[in-house]
């Protein structure tokens, strides 16, 4: 079982991670990290500590249409 890096959760919602196709799961934003947990494969997850994140890109507009996605940039 994966242990969360967060001690307090600020936000939790469903999301899709695109890596060679869509992966559906839960996004968790907390006091120590950004986390994504795949809803079908529990061993497939992402944990990015806040000190490794340089910035987050969000609010994409394309041809007058809003595209709800974001991108996380890390140090390495």
N, C-alpha and C positions, 0 to 999 in steps of 0.2 A: 504494500500500500504506500502511496506517495504521501509525504508529509508536506503540508503547505509551509511556505516561507513566511507567511503573514501571521501576525498575532491578532490583528483586527481587520475585518473586511469592510471597505468603504462602498463597494459596488459589486454586484454579481448579476450577470445576464447571459442569455444564450448568444452564441456567436459561431462564425464559420472561419476556419483557418484554411487558407489556400496554399497547399504544398503538393504540387503534382495532382491537383484535384481538390475538391472541398472535403474538409473534415469538420463535423459538427460537434459542438460541445459547450462548455461553460467557461465564460471569462470571469475572472475574479481579480479585482483591483483592491489592494490593501495597503497597509502601512509600510511593508517591506518589499513588495514585489508585484509585478504584473504576472498573472498565471492563466493558462488555458489548459483545460482538461478535456480530452476526447470522451464523448459520452458512450462510445462502444468499446474502445480499447483503452483501458485505464493506464496501461504502461506508456501510452502516447500522450505526452504532456509537454508544456513549455513553462518554465519558471525563469523570469528575468528580474533580478534585483534592481531596485531603483538606481543604485549607484553605477550600474552598467548602462543605463539608458541615457542617451545624449539629448534626444528630443522626440516628440510625437507629432506626426503630420496627420491632419484630419480635415473634414469638410471639403469634399471633392465635388466640383461642379463640371459637368461635361455637356456642352451643347444646350445649356439652360436647364439641365436635369441634375438633381441632387443624387449623388451616389454615396450611400452610407458605408464608408469604410475608413480605416485609418492604417497608419504604418508606424512601426516603432523602429527608431534608429539606435543602434548600440555602439559602444566604443570599439568593439572588434568585429 
